[in-house]
Amino acid sequence: MSDLTNSSEGGTPLGLSEWRRRILDRTVLAGALLGPLAYVPSLWLSAREHLWGLVVLDTLLYGWILLLALRPGWPYLLRASSVVAMVLLMALVLGPATGLRETALVWLEFASIAAALFLSRRSAYAVFGISLLALLALTAFMQSPSAPLGSPAWMGWVVTACNAVVIGGTVTLALTVLLRGLEDTNLSLVQKAEDYRQAEAARQRLEAELRRSQSMELMGTLASGITHDLKNILHPILALTAMARDELEPGSSAHQLLGDVLAAAERGTDLTQRILAFSRPRTTQRQRIPVEAVIDEVGRLLRPTLPSSVRIRVAVDQPLAQVEAQSIELHQVLLNLATNAAHAMRTTGGELLIRHRWVSAGEIAIEVLDEGIGMNEATLARAFEPLFTTKSELEGTGLGLPLSRRIVEGLGGTLVLSSAPGKGTVAEIRLPAVPQEALPQA
């Protein structure tokens, strides 16, 4: 990762470039506030020696520092590079223009330190190399009559310059290592934060699954408790109604009315079977069921009950598939899903499509697609919760989808819903299929 790309903008964790930005802001502010301590004496000396070019340079540089302090929103690379360039310019101009080699030496030391603070490691090493070359130039070409080569004054300058190189190089190296450590620490913290976020998301998913499991268990316990009593109520109703109906003349109004009572009681019995299926897994023997036969049957049953605005279409893939199940199980799941799909198209109309397709050699997908009103994310997230329904009390119980998923999972498959408001809903069942080689050949 580049030293200048790890930004904290946009809410991301504090990165190395943000530390550099803060250091640069404080440095520029300090330069603007403390700059007159160096600017005023330099201006006075330069004017006294008629070094008007140096006067102009000092003024421009200090004005630029003030501008940088007042414009913190400028691009970081522009501000940082210009500060390092200013420091180098001061070092390279002060020595030749004034003969103040010690002052130039101070600026040269600060140049590589500034590059290490504000720019990248490579920039710091490059500026340090430029400073060494400039120091050699100051040593070789800026001789004065009082300090010829080999004299004690010249040797004193050499010692001072060498100490400056050692100090500047050591500080520069230490800063690059320090900032590299800050970057590594920041990356480690970011990774730990991401790991924690993923672990927290996983924990929330597990808690949601636990709540769903507990809710299913509660519903199962409740269903087991009431089913016995409900059966005890329905059995005498069925028996006595059938006996009374047999004593009446067929075709009479009373005979027909008692027939309606029997049909209602039988529907109640079917409801108790559904509740039992929801409350505990089935242990009945399964057999190979042709998927297309169940799809065709569901389509025939639904077609007469649909409003004229809803069209139903059935499509099956080749080769035809079989699954290990009970016919009533698959029938019940598809009927639940298709009924929900038809209900979603009561106001919009459209096509209800039931189809199956091969996913792989050992897996098929049965899909129920509608062009209805669809579901938003909140409704979709709760679709499989027991007793949750968007229908009225007279239209839905909130058990159809949970029961369907429980049956599908009991068959070793999955049931997934995908939907969006105004774009309809797709219910996809994936089930393990009987391998084709295991099927009897025609």
C-alpha positions in Angstrom: 0.0 0.0 0.0 1.3 3.4 -0.9 2.1 5.8 1.9 -0.2 8.4 0.4 -3.3 6.4 -0.4 -4.5 5.2 3.0 -6.9 8.1 3.7 -9.5 8.4 6.5 -12.0 10.3 4.3 -15.4 8.8 3.9 -15.5 7.3 7.4 -12.7 4.7 6.9 -10.3 4.1 9.8 -7.5 6.6 10.5 -4.6 5.8 8.1 -1.0 6.8 7.7 -1.7 9.6 5.2 -4.1 11.1 7.8 -1.4 11.2 10.3 0.9 12.9 7.7 -1.9 15.4 7.0 -2.2 16.3 10.6 1.5 16.7 11.0 1.7 18.8 7.9 -1.2 21.0 9.1 0.5 21.6 12.5 3.9 22.3 10.8 2.5 24.8 8.4 0.6 26.5 11.2 3.8 26.6 13.3 5.7 28.0 10.3 3.1 30.7 9.8 3.1 31.7 13.5 6.9 31.4 14.1 8.1 32.3 10.7 8.6 36.0 11.5 11.4 35.0 13.9 13.4 33.9 10.9 11.8 36.1 8.2 12.3 39.5 9.8 16.0 39.2 10.7 16.7 37.6 7.3 14.8 40.4 5.6 16.8 43.0 7.5 20.2 41.4 6.8 19.4 40.8 3.1 18.3 44.4 2.6 21.4 45.7 4.4 23.6 43.7 2.1 21.5 44.7 -0.9 20.5 41.1 -1.6 17.2 42.0 -3.1 16.7 38.7 -4.7 16.9 37.0 -1.3 14.4 39.6 0.0 12.0 38.7 -2.7 12.5 34.9 -2.2 12.0 35.2 1.6 8.8 37.2 1.1 7.4 34.7 -1.5 8.2 31.7 0.7 6.7 33.1 3.8 3.7 34.3 1.9 3.3 30.7 0.5 3.5 29.3 4.1 0.7 31.7 5.1 -1.4 30.7 2.1 -0.9 27.0 2.9 -2.0 27.6 6.5 -5.2 29.3 5.2 -6.0 26.7 2.6 -6.0 23.3 4.4 -8.4 21.9 1.8 -5.9 22.1 -1.0 -4.6 18.7 -2.4 -2.3 17.1 0.1 0.4 16.2 -2.3 0.6 19.8 -3.6 1.0 21.2 0.0 3.4 18.6 1.2 5.7 18.7 -1.9 5.8 22.5 -1.9 6.9 22.5 1.8 9.7 20.1 1.1 10.7 22.1 -2.0 10.7 25.3 0.0 13.0 23.9 2.6 15.4 22.6 -0.1 15.3 25.9 -1.9 16.1 27.8 1.3 19.1 25.5 1.8 20.4 25.8 -1.8 20.0 29.5 -2.0 21.1 30.7 1.5 24.6 29.2 1.3 25.6 30.6 -2.1 23.8 33.9 -1.6 24.9 34.7 1.9 27.8 32.4 2.8 25.9 31.3 5.9 26.8 27.6 5.5 25.6 26.7 9.0 22.1 28.1 8.3 22.0 26.2 5.0 23.1 23.1 6.9 20.1 23.5 9.2 17.7 23.7 6.3 19.3 20.7 4.6 18.8 18.6 7.8 15.1 19.7 7.9 14.6 18.9 4.2 15.0 15.1 4.6 13.1 15.1 7.9 10.2 17.0 6.2 10.2 14.5 3.3 10.0 11.6 5.8 7.2 13.2 7.7 5.1 14.4 4.7 5.9 12.2 1.8 7.0 8.6 1.3 10.1 6.7 2.4 11.5 6.9 -1.1 11.0 10.6 -1.2 12.8 11.0 2.1 15.8 8.9 0.9 15.9 10.9 -2.3 15.8 14.3 -0.5 18.5 13.0 1.9 20.7 12.2 -1.2 20.1 15.7 -2.6 21.1 17.1 0.8 24.3 15.1 0.8 25.2 16.5 -2.7 24.4 20.0 -1.6 26.5 19.6 1.5 29.5 18.4 -0.6 29.0 21.4 -2.8 28.9 23.8 0.2 32.1 22.1 1.5 34.0 22.1 -1.8 33.0 25.4 -3.4 32.2 27.8 -0.7 35.7 28.6 0.7 36.5 31.8 2.5 40.0 33.3 2.9 39.8 32.6 6.6 39.0 29.0 6.2 41.2 27.4 3.4 41.2 23.7 2.8 42.8 21.8 5.6 42.7 24.7 8.0 41.3 24.2 11.6 38.2 26.4 10.6 37.7 24.2 7.5 38.1 21.0 9.6 35.6 22.4 12.1 33.1 22.9 9.3 33.7 19.4 8.1 33.1 18.0 11.6 29.9 20.1 12.0 28.7 19.0 8.6 29.4 15.3 9.3 27.5 15.5 12.6 24.6 17.2 10.8 24.6 14.3 8.3 24.6 11.7 11.1 21.8 13.5 13.0 19.7 14.2 9.9 20.1 10.7 8.5 19.4 9.0 11.9 16.2 11.1 12.4 15.1 10.5 8.8 15.6 6.8 9.1 13.9 6.7 12.5 10.9 8.6 11.2 10.5 6.4 8.2 10.6 3.3 10.5 8.2 4.9 12.9 5.7 5.9 10.2 6.0 2.4 8.7 5.2 0.9 12.1 2.1 3.2 12.3 1.0 2.1 8.9 1.4 -1.6 9.9 -0.4 -1.0 13.2 -3.2 0.8 11.4 -3.6 -2.0 8.9 -3.7 -4.6 11.7 -6.4 -2.6 13.5 -8.4 -2.3 10.3 -8.1 -6.1 9.8 -9.1 -6.7 13.4 -12.1 -4.4 13.0 -13.2 -6.1 9.9 -12.8 -9.5 11.5 -14.9 -8.3 14.5 -17.5 -7.0 12.1 -17.7 -10.3 10.3 -17.8 -12.2 13.6 -20.6 -9.9 14.9 -22.6 -10.4 11.7 -22.2 -14.2 12.0 -23.3 -14.0 15.6 -26.4 -12.0 14.6 -27.2 -14.6 12.0 -26.8 -17.4 14.5 -29.0 -15.6 16.9 -31.7 -15.1 14.2 -31.5 -18.8 13.4 -31.8 -19.7 17.1 -34.8 -17.4 17.5 -36.4 -19.0 14.4 -35.6 -22.5 15.8 -37.1 -21.6 19.2 -40.1 -20.2 17.5 -40.6 -23.3 15.4 -40.2 -25.4 18.5 -42.7 -23.4 20.4 -45.2 -23.7 17.5 -44.6 -27.4 17.4 -45.3 -27.8 21.1 -48.4 -25.7 20.8 -49.5 -27.6 17.7 -49.0 -31.0 19.4 -51.0 -29.8 22.4 -54.1 -28.6 20.5 -54.2 -31.2 17.7 -55.3 -34.0 20.1 -58.2 -32.0 21.4 -59.2 -30.8 18.0 -59.2 -34.3 16.6 -61.5 -35.4 19.5 -63.9 -32.6 18.6 -63.8 -33.3 14.8 -64.2 -37.1 15.0 -67.7 -37.2 16.5 -68.8 -34.3 14.3 -67.7 -36.3 11.2 -69.3 -39.5 12.4 -72.6 -38.1 13.6 -73.0 -35.9 10.6 -72.4 -38.8 8.3 -74.9 -40.9 10.2 -77.5 -38.2 10.0 -76.9 -37.5 6.4 -77.4 -41.2 5.5 -80.9 -41.1 7.0 -82.0 -38.3 4.8 -83.1 -38.5 1.2 -80.4 -37.7 -1.2 -80.9 -34.4 -3.0 -82.8 -32.8 -0.2 -81.7 -29.5 1.1 -80.9 -31.0 4.5 -78.8 -33.7 2.8 -76.9 -31.0 0.9 -76.4 -28.9 4.0 -75.0 -31.8 6.0 -72.7 -32.6 3.1 -71.3 -29.0 3.5 -70.8 -29.7 7.2 -68.9 -32.9 6.4 -66.7 -31.0 3.8 -65.9 -28.3 6.4 -65.1 -30.9 9.1 -62.9 -32.8 6.6 -61.1 -29.5 5.9 -60.6 -29.1 9.7 -59.1 -32.6 9.8 -56.8 -31.7 7.0 -55.8 -28.6 8.9 -54.9 -30.8 11.9 -52.7 -32.9 9.7 -50.9 -29.8 8.5 -50.3 -28.7 12.0 -48.9 -32.1 12.9 -46.6 -31.9 9.9 -45.4 -28.5 11.1 -44.9 -29.7 14.7 -42.8 -32.8 14.1 -40.9 -34.4 11.2 -42.6 -37.0 9.2 -41.4 -40.6 9.4 -43.5 -42.1 6.7 -42.0 -44.0 3.8 -41.0 -41.9 0.8 -41.1 -43.1 -2.8 -40.0 -41.8 -6.2 -42.3 -39.1 -7.4 -42.3 -37.7 -11.0 -42.0 -34.0 -10.5 -43.8 -33.1 -13.7 -46.9 -35.1 -12.6 -47.1 -33.1 -9.4 -46.6 -29.8 -11.2 -49.3 -30.7 -13.8 -51.7 -31.7 -11.0 -51.2 -28.4 -9.1 -51.7 -26.5 -12.3 -55.0 -28.3 -13.0 -56.3 -27.7 -9.5 -55.4 -24.0 -9.5 -56.6 -23.1 -13.0 -60.4 -23.1 -12.2 -59.9 -21.0 -9.1 -57.8 -18.2 -10.6 -59.3 -14.9 -11.6 -59.5 -14.1 -15.3 -56.6 -11.6 -15.0 -54.2 -14.4 -13.9 -52.8 -16.9 -16.4 -51.1 -20.1 -15.3 -48.5 -21.8 -17.3 -46.6 -25.1 -16.6 -43.2 -25.9 -18.0 -41.0 -29.0 -17.5 -37.4 -29.6 -18.5 -36.1 -32.7 -20.2 -35.2 -35.3 -19.2 -38.0 -35.6 -16.7 -37.0 -35.8 -13.1 -38.0 -37.8 -10.0 -37.4 -37.1 -6.4 -37.6 -39.1 -3.2 -40.7 -37.8 -1.4 -44.3 -38.3 -0.7 -46.6 -37.0 -3.4 -48.7 -35.1 -0.8 -45.6 -33.3 0.5 -44.5 -31.9 -2.8 -48.1 -31.2 -3.7 -48.7 -29.3 -0.5 -45.5 -27.1 -1.0 -46.3 -26.3 -4.6 -49.9 -25.5 -3.8 -48.9 -23.2 -1.0 -46.4 -21.3 -3.2 -48.7 -21.1 -6.1 -51.6 -19.9 -4.0 -49.4 -17.1 -2.6 -48.3 -16.2 -6.1 -51.9 -16.0 -7.3 -52.8 -13.9 -4.2 -50.0 -11.5 -5.1 -51.5 -11.0 -8.6 -55.0 -10.3 -7.5 -54.7 -6.6 -8.4 -52.0 -6.6 -11.0 -52.8 -9.7 -13.0 -50.2 -11.5 -15.0 -48.7 -14.9 -15.5 -48.1 -17.5 -12.9 -45.4 -19.9 -14.1 -44.5 -23.2 -12.5 -41.5 -25.0 -14.0 -38.7 -27.3 -13.2 -35.2 -27.3 -14.6 -32.0 -29.3 -14.0 -29.3 -27.6 -12.0 -26.9 -30.5 -12.2 -26.9 -34.2 -12.7 -28.1 -34.8 -9.2 -30.2 -31.7 -8.4 -33.3 -30.0 -9.8 -34.9 -26.6 -9.2 -38.7 -26.2 -9.1 -39.6 -22.5 -9.5 -42.9 -20.7 -8.9 -42.8 -17.2 -10.6 -45.4 -14.5 -10.4 -45.7 -11.0 -11.8 -47.4 -9.6 -8.7 -46.8 -6.7 -6.3 -43.6 -8.3 -4.9 -42.1 -7.8 -1.4 -39.8 -5.3 0.1 -36.6 -6.3 2.1 -38.3 -6.1 5.5 -41.2 -8.4 4.4 -38.9 -10.8 2.6 -36.7 -11.1 5.7 -39.7 -12.2 7.8 -41.5 -14.3 5.1 -40.6 -17.6 6.8 -41.5 -16.6 10.3 -44.3 -18.7 11.8 -47.6 -16.7 12.0 -46.2 -13.8 10.0 -48.5 -12.9 7.1 -49.4 -9.8 5.1 -52.8 -11.3 4.4 -55.9 -10.6 6.4 -57.0 -12.8 9.2 -59.5 -14.5 6.9 -57.1 -15.2 4.1 -53.9 -16.4 5.7 -52.5 -18.1 8.9 -48.8 -17.4 8.4 -48.0 -21.1 8.4 -47.8 -21.8 4.7 -44.3 -20.7 4.0 -42.7 -22.0 7.3 -44.4 -25.4 6.7 -43.3 -25.5 3.1 -39.7 -24.7 4.0 -39.8 -27.3 6.8 -41.0 -30.0 4.3 -38.4 -29.0 1.7 -35.6 -29.1 4.2 -36.9 -32.5 5.4 -36.4 -33.7 1.8 -32.8 -32.5 1.8 -33.4 -29.4 -0.2 -33.7 -25.6 0.1 -36.4 -23.1 -0.4 -35.4 -19.5 -1.3 -37.5 -16.5 -2.1 -36.3 -13.5 -4.2 -38.5 -10.5 -4.7 -38.7 -6.7 -5.2 -41.6 -4.3 -5.0 -43.4 -4.2 -8.3 -41.2 -6.9 -9.9 -42.9 -10.1 -8.7 -41.5 -13.0 -6.7 -39.6 -16.1 -7.5 -39.8 -19.1 -5.1 -37.1 -21.6 -5.9 -37.0 -25.1 -4.5 -33.9 -27.1 -5.0 -34.1 -30.8 -4.3 -31.8 -33.8 -4.8 -33.0 -35.8 -7.8 -33.0 -39.5 -8.5 -30.0 -40.1 -10.8 -31.1 -40.8 -14.4 -29.2 -44.0 -14.5 -31.2 -45.3 -11.6 -34.5 -44.7 -13.4 -36.2 -47.5 -15.3 -35.5 -47.3 -19.0 -38.5 -47.0 -21.3 
